[in-house]
Amino acid sequence: MIYYHNPKCSKSREGLKIVEESAHNYKIKLYLSEKITFTELVQIIDKLKIKPIDLVRKKEKIIKEKDLDLSSMSDKEIIETLVENPILIERPILVTETKAIVGRPPELINTIL
């Protein structure tokens, strides 16, 4: 399992506690400082069974700062935007071999442990 974590986010810290308390092996990926690839994001989105736009944190100030018009972007363009601006990725995310879940609220993580 891979836990995509932002230590500055309280929900991400709460989710990490849930993962730590489970008896599962996992790795932490600090996706803001460790590069996340286009292919990696495609695989996560596929496992989440969502559209790329649903993984975007739409209230982040960078959207306004960069004048990003998400509604006019293709799925590919949205994923490229997430790769370039990982702060826009909804968090936390727990990914297993076959599934993934966004831990909002963090208790949702229990559904795939």
Secondary structure as the mmCIF struct_conf table of DSSP 4:
data_model
#
loop_
_struct_conf.conf_type_id
_struct_conf.id
_struct_conf.beg_label_comp_id
_struct_conf.beg_label_asym_id
_struct_conf.beg_label_seq_id
_struct_conf.end_label_comp_id
_struct_conf.end_label_asym_id
_struct_conf.end_label_seq_id
STRN STRN1 ILE A 2 TYR A 4
TURN_TY1_P TURN_TY1_P1 PRO A 7 LYS A 8
HELX_RH_AL_P HELX_RH_AL_P1 SER A 10 GLU A 21
BEND BEND1 SER A 22 ALA A 23
STRN STRN2 LYS A 27 LYS A 29
TURN_TY1_P TURN_TY1_P2 TYR A 31 SER A 33
BEND BEND2 GLU A 34 GLU A 34
HELX_RH_AL_P HELX_RH_AL_P2 PHE A 38 LEU A 48
TURN_TY1_P TURN_TY1_P3 LYS A 49 LYS A 49
BEND BEND3 ILE A 50 ILE A 50
HELX_RH_3T_P HELX_RH_3T_P1 PRO A 52 LEU A 55
STRN STRN3 VAL A 56 VAL A 56
TURN_TY1_P TURN_TY1_P4 LYS A 58 LYS A 59
HELX_RH_AL_P HELX_RH_AL_P3 LYS A 61 GLU A 65
TURN_TY1_P TURN_TY1_P5 LYS A 66 ASP A 67
HELX_RH_3T_P HELX_RH_3T_P2 LEU A 70 SER A 72
HELX_RH_AL_P HELX_RH_AL_P4 ASP A 75 GLU A 84
HELX_RH_3T_P HELX_RH_3T_P3 PRO A 86 LEU A 88
STRN STRN4 ILE A 89 ILE A 89
BEND BEND4 ARG A 91 ARG A 91
STRN STRN5 ILE A 93 VAL A 95
BEND BEND5 GLU A 97 THR A 98
STRN STRN6 ALA A 100 VAL A 102
BEND BEND6 ARG A 104 PRO A 105
HELX_RH_3T_P HELX_RH_3T_P4 PRO A 106 ILE A 112
#
